Amino acid sequence: MEFNHTPVLLEECIQGLNINPDGIYVDGTMGGAGHSKEIVKRLSKKGMLIGIDRDETALSAAKERLKEYENVKYVHGNHDEIKEILEELEIDKVDGILLDLGVSSYQIDTKQRGFSYMLDSSLDMRMDQSQELTAKEVVNTYSEENLSKIIYEYGEEKFSRQIARKIIDVRNKKEIETTLELVEIIKSAIPHYDPNAGHPAKRTFQAIRIEVNNEIKPLFNTVNNAINCLKSGGRLCIITFHSLEDRAVKNAYKDTVRQM
């Protein structure tokens, strides 16, 4: 499957970054280079774009899409490590940073990645395929208490206890291996779910994905580190997709303002 990336809020991000043609910019979630291409198009040969992504498939697609540009550095890594990545590249400060948080449509739509509750696949959900922790391990080894907590906090699912209890009941008889197995377990745990209220597995799948990829816990520090990596007058643009991300980003902004 081709890694297509339709960037969201593209014009808003480009305007927000206020690109200096000779500047250094970081796309901390490069994906298929949808945002990156618009950034690098506006750079002179003196400018530089640093593209970071946890997904090596995404980086390969980005390299192909941006092959005509020589002023791009590609880094297989996590935006949580932006400070260390820049230090390794011997770059002190940059002019702008973009973070497009969450999972990409490519990852969701690629069956074998195991992100989707609509496609039958092995339980995976790893953005970085080189990491060890998978959704299968979370579902089959976490305690009922931990599962309930994750599903409630990361999925904001009011039936988290019932779902966690049902997962334990099923896995005591047989290992849970696939996405659609998990979907059926979730459905059976939710009393009288409303089909018009969205897919019953959506919140639980979001929660497990966030746990597998550690998307929320480091985010406060990630934003603070990104701010500290900016030159005076530098710009940071962050796209969030749900309240957990939004809250962590806003708290980091507030913390920075308090310290000024």
N, C-alpha and C positions, 0 to 999 in steps of 0.2 A: 504494500500500500504506500502510495506517495505521501510524503510529509508536506501537506498543504497547510499553510498558516494564514488565516484571515485575521489580521490584527484588529483588535478593538480599540476604540478611542484614539485612532491613529493621528488624526489632525490635532486633537487636543494635546497628545503627548509631544508631538513635534513642536507645537507652539510653546508648550510648557518648558521644554528643554532649551528653547531659545539658542539654537545651535551656532556656535562659533566655528567657522570653517576650519580653523587651525587648532581646534580644541581636541581634548581626549574625552571620549564617552564610553560608558559601560552599559551594555544590555545584559543585565543579570539573569534574564530568562529568555535566552535567544530564540528557542523554539525553531521554527522553520524560517526565521529571519524576516518575518513580516515587518516588524518595527525596525529591525537592524538595517534593512535595505534603505528605508527612507532616511535613516540617520546618516549612513555612509554616503549616500548620494549627495548630501549637503556638505560633506567634508572635502577640504582640499587635500592635496598629497601630503601636506604637513600634518593634517589631522589624523586621528587614530580612533578606531572602534575596537573595543574589547568585548567579545561575545562569550558569555558563560552559560553553560547548561549542564544539567545532571544527566540528560539523556543523550547518549552518543549517537543515536539515530538522528536526533534533531540537529546535532552539530554537523553530521555528514551532509544532511540536507541543506543546512545553512552554507556550508563551504561550497556546495555546488551552485547554490543560488547567487552567491556573492563572489564567484570565481574571477570576475573581471576586476575586483578591487584588491589591491595589494596592501592596503593600510588597515587590515583587519587581523586581530589576534584571536584565536579560538581556544577556549579553556574548558576542558571537561571538569566541572566542579559545581559547587553549590554557591548561590548568592550569599548564603550565611557566612561564607569564607572570603568575602570580597576584600577585606583588609589584607588578609594573608596573600591572596592572589595578586593584588597590586604590589605588595612588598616583593613578591617573587619576581614580578616583571620590572622591578626597580622603578616604579611609578609612585610618586608621593601623593599627589592630588589630581583629581580629574574635574572636568568642566560640567559633566552631567551624568546621571545614572537613571536607568529605567528598570523597573521591576514590574513584570506582568504576572501576578501571583496565581496559583492554582494549577489545575491540570489542563492540558491542551486538548483540543477536539481530536487531534490525531491519536493521542494516547487513548482517549475514550473509545474511538471508533475502531481501533486496531484490536481485533478479537482476542488475540493471544496475550495481550497485556493485562487482561482481567480487570479492567476498571469499570466496565459497563454492567449494569444490572439487566440490560436488554439482550446481551449476547452470552451464549454459554461458552465458558472458558475456564481454565484452571485459575484458582484464586492467586493472583500475583499482586497487581497494583503498584509495582515499583517504578518510579520515574527513572531511577538509576538502576539499570539491570545488573550492575556489579555488586550491589549491596546484598546482604544476606537476608534481612527481615522481609518476609512476604505477608500478604493478607492471609494466606493459608496458615502460616504459623500463628498469627494473631488470633484467628478464629479458633484454632485447635489447641492452643497452649495457654492463652491468657485465662486467668481466673474469672469466675462469674462476676465478682466485684469489679475487677478491672475492665471487663468488657462493658458492663453496665455504665461505668463512669465515662469511658471513652465515647460510647454511643450517645450518652446524654450531653456531655460537654462539647464534643466535636460535631455531633449530628443534630444537637438540640431536639432529640427524639423523646417525646413524653412516655413512650412505651419501652424505654431502654431496659428496664429491669425484666420485663416479660420476654423481650428479645434475647437478652443475655441468658436467661434461664432456659429458654428453648434451645439455644445453641448448645449449652452444656448437656441437656437431655439427649439431643441427637448425637453429639460427638462421643458420648459415653457408649453408644452402640456402634458407631461407625465414624471414621474420619470424614470431615466435610471437605470436599475436594474442589467443587466447581462453583462458579458464580450463581448459576440457576438453582443449585441445591440450596445455597444460602438465601436466595430470594424466596424460595418456598418456605423455608424455616421462618423468615421474617414475616411473611404473610400469615402463617399459621399462629404467630405470636401476637399479632395485632387484632384486637377485637373489633369487628365491624368496621374495617377501614373503608374510607370513602374513595371510590375510584376517581372521583372528580377532584380530589385534593392532591393529586400528583401520585407518582409511583410510591408504593409503600416501602420500598427498599432504598429510596433515594438518600434519606438522612443517614441510615446505617452505613451504606456504602461510602458516603462522604466521610463519615467518622473513621472508618477503618483505613481509608486512603490517607487521611491526614496523619493517623498514627503511624502507618507504614513509612511515610515519607517525612515524618517529623516536621510538618509544615507550620505549626503555630508556635511551639515553645521557643524556638530561637528568633522569632520574627521581631520582637521588641529590640533585641540586641543587634539584629541585622540592620534595622532602620537606623539605629544610633550610629553603628559603624559606617554605614553608607554616608550619613550626614558628615561624619568626621573625615571622610575621604574626599569631600568636595573642596574645591578652591573657594576663595572668597567670591561670592556672587554665583556660585555653582547651583545647578538645579537638580532636584530629585523628583521623579515622577513615579508614582506607584498606583497600579491598577489592582483593586481588590474585588472579590466576587461574593463574599459573604461576610456576615457580621463579625465572625471571629477574627478574620484578617483585618477588617476595618478597625476593630477595637484595638488590636495590637499596634497598628500603624499610628492611629490617633494618640494612643498613650505614649508612644515613642516621640512623636512630634511635641506633645505637651512637656515631656521630660526635657527635651532639648531647649525649649523656650524657657523653662524654669531655670536652666543652668546658664542662660545668656546674661 
